[in-house]
Amino acid sequence: MSIFLLILIAAIPAYLLGSVNGAIITSQVIYRKDIRKYGSGNPGLTNFFRVFGKGGVLLVVLIDVIKSITPVIFGGWLFAVFTGMPVSENWLLRDLFNISFFGILVSGFSVMLGHCFPVFYGFTGGKGVMAAGTMVIILDWRLALVCWSIFVILTLVTGYVSLGSTMACFSMAFFQYFVFGLGGIREFIVALLCGILVVIRHEANIKRLIKGEESKVSFSRKKE
């Protein structure tokens, strides 16, 4: 089976599952409101938390994690079985699944595209951060530790979720290839595309950061 066909088989269901939006579903089911009509209008976890507070956040995360993990593991397994590409060394999963590193990245990037440009919601979605954060856990625990640490530290120190998100996602390809030596140039390119996608989706936030107008997140924020 050709790699192009495998990419289609892995990418299409990953994109469709990625188009499922946890923030929109939770806001409609629990609060009978559409998160896209409140706050910044972005159907992502940060805006959901700012508008509705802590209630429902766990459900948003659960939906977005499940929609990311399922196609990523499937894509990794698909490539490992039909191409014999290098298997992930993630000790959390290698004893359970033979999953290709490249397959994980291809499926993860497709999930991110679905989350950012969902077919079910007029191609207007979130910023792909949760999908990327879930994918990196499947990729390698060391890489996940570094990227999540960057996100948590920057967010806690500065109060800017957007800064933590973009720096963590954009640095993923660098640490993956140059620090941990995971995958080859093909994997590096896909990981870099994931980071670029997150940066593009945060374009407005980056402009506000430069102007000093970006909103900070308060973890003690009450429900509005």
Buried (B, 14 or more C-beta within 10 A) or exposed (E): EEBEEBBEBBBEBBBBBBBBBBBBBBBBEEBEEBBBEBBBEBBBBBBBBBBBBEEBBEBBBEBBBEBBBBBBBBBBBBBBBBBEBBBBBBEEBEEEBBBBBBBBBBBBBBBBBBBBBBEEBEEEBBBBBBBBBBBBBBBBBBBBEBBBEBBEEBBEEBBBBBBBBBBBBBBBBBBBBEEBEBBEEBBBEBBBBBBEBBBEBBEEBBEBBEEEEBBEBEEEEEEE
